[in-house]
Structure formats: structure tokens, C-alpha cells
């Protein structure tokens, strides 16, 4: 061995600078430059140790001094440029290698591909690859790895196919890239084929290939296959353990992940930051606060406490366990390692623990520290509405370019919808670039919430035109939109048919929406038909049916279902009790209603009554004329009674002509809703019923002075898919003359059967004869007459009224059902009435 080689061997193990290394090579003249092999050995030594700057500095010294540089020199230095992110030097070296005629060497071309891919210059890397006269498996693998690292997984699979067609035998690194791409695309079939090729080429013993298989199967949701690969590995490193633990956590198998982590520790495997971060996420998933604290201590002992991923995972553990003070303490100590994920974690923690004010404060601090929110941060903050204005969050999302994200757009839609701002919700929806099915479903839900069935149907049709396949939540939302009073009767039936065609009818959310829709559209029999066919039922299904029977006047059936529900061990909630008490109200079962109300507070699952429950109880007592008990219920409310309670009481006072209590209820209601017409109208009606016309006139003058308009009484009926609307005494309909002739024919038939108009419902100071004429032209009677005129004999009718039906109209509908041989459904502002053969489902307890 000559002296120069001895110097090289000694120098490769040293930590001297490149300049020193170069200077210690024996002196040479320009005519005798050092051999390239010796210089390359120096470069490879530093490259192997990861000392990239030393590689680049040494190459510069070689280049300046005119030292020999061959394809290996350039190959090594180009790879160092890629790893160091030095694009400028890399491009200079590319030009220099081309001038020296080294670009055609496979090693230089491969290093250029690798460098450009690492620098993110994917197109340049591909151009170099395509121009290479010769390629080997390393060249192909470098290209595949580059596309994988740059997130272009689809291209990876395409190139791999081309590689196989050209007969290039893959190596283990090839399969690592292909499996990573398959996992990113969740391309299970491609991953399975790649696994078969791994076995065929004999690479199943390569640890990093098996790690890629574990990762691929886990990300595709095939944890059993991932575990099988893991268990059959001859050699397992820390990456293998981490991949398997992370895979179990990704698939929400947190208990198994914790057990595997314990096994990992027992076998003495090296714990890394990734190990702790994954298993802490598992602790958060199953609420293992104690074990999470132990992991916190272990991480601190190993010096991992400053790691951002671990700090974030710990924050999540404490937040999900409700330990917000500890969670915030961990977050506060993270310091520079805090990133947007950390900020979002603590914000979500405060939101899920019912502290939106703190979440808002943290968000403001985040912005003050110039930390840029991501789509998840904005989505989380929008759940704090209305404490935090969605308009403000929307503006910030626009500035940062996140308003087009499906998650942010959907969260904006939800926030605007909850505030009743459907127009803004639609604007947010239109701003989403790649609308997913969640966004479409959310917009349909927004229309359903405001009862805009026409807009919902238009949107659903637009969705299908764009070939977006609806899911069960989409169907549930559009069916909900058909429950509103303005929706066509057959519209919901059509969507029922669509759900059957798509195989979605049996989804609980769809079938429950169908039960609600049929119930609200007056077809309680169809509602029960869907309910009885449900293979499984949740609380929403039961509540829909219990409340449906209650609203339709079938109190005994509602209570029977409630008893059956309890016998199955299903715990009722507040909505259930509203339905049950309503059933008792409409059936006149006052004592039973009180018993059910009292049972809400019984252990083991007591339910705190809301204002709606108290309003139901006030309605129960006051409809029965038991005003003392109604007022006692008002006095027992934990907070002052709201408008709903006083409006309910005032309505009952009108029916029972309780002037004194009516005036009190009206005063309270006017103090809460001075611009609402209900209090004025009900009080004036009470005065009119008592014959106190001057007091009635004074109330009407007060309404005029305050600019309050009385809501007009409308009734409508759908015939042949067209809705016909009527006001009292309305003569604007095209068939008005024939309509009034048919109405007179009906009333004459009823008078002949003994019916006499109840003029007590005409609250005007006019002659009796004029009162009879006025009550005979109420809007619901006009709708009924039109239905009798425009539909075949015996066809069922359904009339809707926006206000409560009067007693005389109720009597006419009841008698007409027998005289005309029709089944008639009348939906007013409080309930449904089913008239058949001269009787009503309400038992005249209307």
C-alpha cells in the first residue's frame, strides 16, 4: 500500500474539514493530479456520514484546483446537492457534467433524477430520466421514489407498469415506492399484486419492504393482513413496531395498539418519538388518562418532551379526558415546537369541553403570534358560532385561501345555517372548489332546516346531473326538506322511491327521515309502515313515531309505543317526553301527562325539563281549563317563562274565555315580543268573545300605532300536483264561482242534517246573519270545497292551514267526511285532524 493510500485511510476516519483533508494528500504537480478514486473515497466517506456541506466544500476545492473528477465524483456530489436542498449548485453541476460528457453515464443520470426529485423539480427530473440513453433498476427506482415523495402516487403506479413491461427487474426499493403509492391511493388491488411480486422476486425478507407492506395494508383498512405480515417478519426494527402500532391507531383499534406497545417494550425494542406519538393518540381514543401520564413521564426521561408531535399528542390526551388545565400546561411548554396542529388541538380541546370563550382567546393568540391556521383550525372555530362570528372566520379563511376547502366550506355552511343565513350558506357552498358528498348533503340539510323544499329539489337534481352519487345522509336531508308544509305531497314519496332504487331505504337515518316526513305530511299510516319495516331502530325512529301519533291525535297509540320502547330497555330523552306529554294533552289525559312529566326526574337517568317541556305542561293544564295548575307550573319554572309558555296560556284563555288570566298572559307576552301579532290578536279575540268591543278596538288601534300586522289566515290544498291557496272570503280563484256553488251545496246538505253555524267564532260586532256568512267563508272551508269539486268522488283530501282551525270549521269537516264519503286530513298550526265517517282523531278535544 503506497503512502497516499495510507493517508486517505487515516483521513477518512477523521473529523477534519474538507480543506484539511485535501491539504494532507501528498503534494502533486499540475502534471500529476491525484487519482479520482482517492478523491472519491474522501467524498463517499463524508456522504456516508451525512456531512453534506463537507462533500460540497471538498468538491469545490477539487474543482478549483483542477483535480480529477469522474462520473462517480459528480454522482456523489449531485446526491449531496439534493439532500442539502442546494438547487443552484445542483443545476451548475448538471451543466458541468454535460460539458464534460458525463451526462450519459447511468450513475450521473440517476443522481440527477434523484437530485431534481428531492428539490421538488419533478418535471426536470423526468426530463433527465427520459433523455438517459441507458437506465438500470436504480434509475427507475429513483424516479419512482421521487414521484412518491412529491405526492404523485398515480404516476408511480403508471411508471411501475411501464418498467415491468420493459423487462426491468425491480429491487426492494422499487417495491417500497410502489407500496407507499398504493397506500396513499388506498389502491388495495394494486397493493395485493405488488405483495405477490415481492414474494415472487424473493424480497419478503427485506425489513423495509415488509414495513411498507404493513403500512400499505393498515392505510387500506386491512389491519388483519398488516398484522399477519408483521407477525411473520423474521427481523423487526423500530420502524416495524411503529408502523404496526400507528396502523392499529389509524383504524381505531386503540386497545390492540396499547397491547402491542406493551409487547414492544417487553421485547426491548427501541422507543422513538413516533412510538410515543402513536400510542398517546391511542390513549386519547380510549380515555386511558393514567397510562397517558405514564407515557408523559417516559417521554420526558428520554428527552422527547420538546418534540412537537409528542407535545401535541399529550395535549390531545389531556383535552379528551377533560383535563384542560394539564392540556394547556403541556401546550404552553412546547414553545418553538408548537405548530398549527398543536394550536388546533388545544382549540378543539376547549371547544369539546364546552369552553368556546377560551377557544376564541387561543385563536386570537395564535393569530397574534403569526401562526397560520389551516383548514382544520377554521373548521373547528366555526363550531364556536355565534360566540365567534362566522363572518369574521369566513373573511380570514378567504385571506388565507382556505375558503375553497370542502371542510371549511361545509363548516361555514353549518354555522350560517344555524343562524338562519341560508343565502350565506349557499354562497359558501358555491365557493367550494371540489365539492364532496358531505358538502352537498350539508347544503341540502340547510334547505331542510328552513323548509325550502323547492331549493332542495333543485340542488338534488343539480347534484345528480354532475354524477355525484347520493349517500344515506344526502337522502335523509332531501327527504327532511319534503316535510315542510309548502312541500308537495308526492315529493317525499318520489324521494322514497329514489332511496329504494339506491338501496338506501334501510339506513336508519333515511328510514327515520321517512317516518318523520310521512307523519308531517299527514300520512301517519305510511309513517308506521316504514317504522314497522325497520330492521333496527334508534331513538330518533321511536321519537318520530311517538311524536307523530301524538300530533295526529292518536294518543293511545303514542303511549302504547312509549311503553313498548321502555320494555325494550331504550332510554327516552327529552324529545320522547315532549311527544308523550303532547299525546296526553291532545287526548285529555291530564293526570297521566303530569305523571310522565314527574318521571323525567327519576333516576338512574334523570332528564332536566326544558322550557319546551314546561310549555307542554302549561298546554296540558290550560286546554283542560285547569288554569291554577298551569300557573303553578309557570311559577315552578327554574327561569322566567318565555314567549312560548305565555302564548300557549293566552291561546287557552281565548278558548275558555278566561279574561283576567288572558290579560296577564298578553301583558307578559307583549313585554317579550312587542312586534309579534299573536298577543294582540289573541287578546282582542278574548275581548270580542266577552262582548267587550271597545277594549277589542283599543287593542286593534294599539296594533296599528305600533305597525304590527295581523297574520292572514291561509288554507291550501294540493290537487294534481298544483297547490291552490285561499283566504277567508277569497274570490280570486279562477274557478271561484263554481267553488262557492260547491261550498253552498255542502253547507246546505249539512244544515239539512241539523248543523247550525257556530257564530261565536266570528269576532266582529256585526249582525248574526252577517256572522253566519263570514264563518261560512273561512279559508279552510273554501279549500275543502275546492277539493270536493276538483277530485274524484271518494278520493282522500288533505287541507293545510297556517293558523289554528276554528270550532265551526272543525265541525263542518267532521260532518263532511260522512256526508261526502271522504277521508279528510286537516293540518293546522298545532296538530293533525283525521276526519272519517263523521268523527275526528282528536275526539273533539281540539
PEJO-V588964 format. One record per backbone hydrogen bond with DSSP energy under -0.5 kcal/mol. NH is the residue of the N-H (numbers start at 1). CO is the residue of the C=O. Records with the same first field share a line. If there is no record, write none. Layout:
BEGIN
NH: CO ; CO
END
This chain:
BEGIN
6: 2
7: 3
8: 4
9: 5
10: 6
11: 7
12: 8
13: 9
14: 11
21: 17
22: 18
23: 19
24: 20
25: 21 ; 22
32: 29
38: 35
39: 35
40: 36
41: 37
42: 38
43: 39
44: 40
45: 41
46: 42
47: 43
48: 44
49: 45
50: 47
51: 46
52: 50
55: 51
56: 52
57: 53
58: 54
59: 55
60: 56
61: 57
62: 58
63: 59
64: 60
65: 61
66: 62 ; 63
67: 62
68: 34
74: 70
75: 71
76: 72
77: 73
78: 74
79: 75
80: 76
81: 77
82: 78
83: 79
84: 80
85: 81
86: 81
87: 85
90: 86
91: 87
92: 88
93: 89
94: 90
95: 91
96: 92
97: 93
98: 94
99: 95
100: 96
101: 98
102: 97
103: 97
105: 102
109: 105
110: 106
111: 107
112: 108
113: 109
114: 110
115: 111
116: 112
117: 113
118: 114
119: 115
120: 117
121: 116
122: 120
125: 121
126: 122
127: 123
128: 124
129: 125
130: 126
131: 127
132: 128 ; 129
140: 136
141: 137
142: 138
143: 139
144: 140
145: 141
146: 142
147: 143
148: 144
149: 145
150: 146
151: 148
152: 147
153: 151
155: 152
156: 152
157: 153
158: 154
159: 155
160: 156
161: 157
162: 158
163: 159
164: 160
165: 161
166: 162
167: 164
168: 163
169: 167
174: 171
175: 171
176: 172
177: 173
178: 174
179: 175
180: 176
181: 177
182: 178
183: 179
184: 180
185: 181
186: 182
187: 182
188: 186
191: 187
192: 188
193: 189
194: 190
195: 191
196: 192
197: 193
198: 194
199: 195
200: 196
201: 197
202: 199
203: 198
206: 203
210: 206
211: 207
212: 208
213: 209
214: 210
215: 211
216: 212
217: 213
218: 214
219: 215
220: 216
221: 218
222: 217
223: 221
226: 222
227: 223
228: 224
229: 225
230: 226
231: 227
232: 228
233: 230
241: 237
242: 238
243: 239
244: 240
245: 241
246: 242
247: 243
248: 244
249: 245
250: 246
251: 247
252: 249
253: 248
254: 252
257: 253
258: 254
259: 255
260: 256
261: 257
262: 258
263: 259
264: 260
265: 261
266: 262
267: 263
268: 265
269: 264
276: 272
277: 273
278: 274
279: 275
280: 276
281: 277
282: 278
283: 279
284: 280
285: 281
286: 282
287: 283
288: 283
289: 287
292: 288
293: 289
294: 290
295: 291
296: 292
297: 293
298: 294
299: 295
300: 296
301: 297
302: 298
303: 300
304: 299
305: 299
307: 304
311: 307
312: 308
313: 309
314: 310
315: 311
316: 312
317: 313
318: 314
319: 315
320: 316
321: 317
322: 319
323: 318
324: 322
327: 323
328: 324
329: 325
330: 326
331: 327
332: 328
333: 329
334: 330 ; 331
335: 332
337: 334
338: 335
343: 339
344: 340
345: 341
346: 342
347: 343
348: 344
349: 345
350: 346
351: 347
352: 348
353: 349
354: 351
355: 350
358: 355
359: 355
360: 356
361: 357
362: 358
363: 359
364: 360
365: 361
366: 362
367: 363
368: 364
369: 365
370: 367
371: 366
372: 370
373: 371
378: 374
379: 375
380: 376
381: 377
382: 378
383: 379 ; 380
384: 381
385: 382
387: 384
388: 384
389: 387
392: 389
393: 389
394: 390
395: 391
396: 392
397: 393
398: 394
399: 395
400: 396
401: 398
402: 397
403: 397
405: 402
409: 405
410: 406
411: 407
412: 408
413: 409
414: 410
415: 411
416: 412
417: 413
418: 414
419: 415
420: 417
421: 416
422: 420
425: 421
426: 422
427: 423
428: 424
429: 425
430: 426
431: 427
432: 429
433: 404
434: 404
435: 433
440: 436
441: 437
442: 438
443: 439
444: 440
445: 441
446: 442
447: 443
448: 444
449: 445
450: 446
451: 447 ; 448
452: 447
453: 451
456: 452
457: 453
458: 454
459: 455
460: 456
461: 457
462: 458
463: 459
464: 460
465: 461
466: 462
467: 464
468: 463
469: 467
475: 471
476: 472
477: 473
478: 474
479: 475
480: 476
481: 477
482: 478 ; 479
483: 480
484: 481
487: 484
491: 488
492: 488
493: 489
494: 490
495: 491
496: 492
497: 493
498: 494
499: 495
500: 496
501: 497
502: 498
503: 500
504: 499
505: 499
507: 504
510: 507
511: 507
512: 508
513: 509
514: 510
515: 511
516: 512
517: 513
518: 514
519: 515
520: 516
521: 517
522: 519
523: 518
524: 522
527: 523
528: 524
529: 525
530: 526
531: 527
532: 528
533: 529
534: 530 ; 531
542: 538
543: 539
544: 540
545: 541
546: 542
547: 543
548: 544
549: 545
550: 546
551: 547
552: 548
553: 550
554: 549
555: 553
558: 554
559: 555
560: 556
561: 557
562: 558
563: 559
564: 560
565: 561
566: 562
567: 563
568: 564
569: 566
570: 565
571: 569
577: 573
578: 574
579: 575
580: 576
581: 577
582: 578
583: 579
584: 580
585: 581
586: 582
587: 583
588: 584 ; 585
589: 584
590: 588
593: 589
594: 590
595: 591
596: 592
597: 593
598: 594
599: 595
600: 596 ; 597
601: 598
602: 599
607: 600
609: 607
614: 610
615: 611
616: 612
617: 613
618: 614
619: 615
620: 616
621: 617
622: 618
623: 619
624: 620
625: 622
626: 621
627: 625
630: 626
631: 627
632: 628
633: 629
634: 630
635: 631
636: 632
637: 634
646: 642
647: 643
648: 644
649: 645
650: 646
651: 647
652: 648
653: 649
654: 650
655: 651
656: 652
657: 653
658: 653
659: 657
662: 658
663: 659
664: 660
665: 661
666: 662
667: 663
668: 664
669: 665
670: 666
671: 667
672: 668
673: 669
676: 673
680: 676
681: 677
682: 678
683: 679
684: 680
685: 681
686: 682
687: 683
688: 684
689: 685
690: 686
691: 688
692: 687
693: 691
696: 692
697: 693
698: 694
699: 695
700: 696
701: 697
702: 698
703: 699
704: 700
705: 701
706: 702
707: 703 ; 704
708: 703
714: 712
715: 726
716: 800
717: 724
718: 798
719: 717 ; 722
722: 719
724: 717
726: 715
728: 713
729: 777
730: 727
736: 733
739: 735
740: 736
741: 737
742: 738
743: 739
744: 740
745: 741
746: 742
747: 743
748: 744
749: 745
750: 746
751: 747
752: 748
753: 749
754: 751
755: 750
759: 757
761: 758
762: 759
763: 761
764: 762
766: 764
771: 767
772: 768
773: 769
774: 770
775: 771
776: 772
777: 774
778: 775
781: 778
782: 778
783: 779
784: 780
785: 781
786: 782
787: 783
788: 784
789: 785
790: 786
791: 787
795: 792
797: 823
799: 825
800: 716
801: 827
802: 714
810: 806
811: 807
812: 808
813: 809
814: 810
815: 811
816: 812
817: 813
818: 814
819: 815
820: 816
822: 817
824: 822 ; 835
825: 797
826: 833
827: 799 ; 825
828: 826 ; 831
829: 803
832: 551
833: 826
835: 824 ; 833
836: 834 ; 839
839: 836
841: 834
843: 840
845: 842
846: 844
END
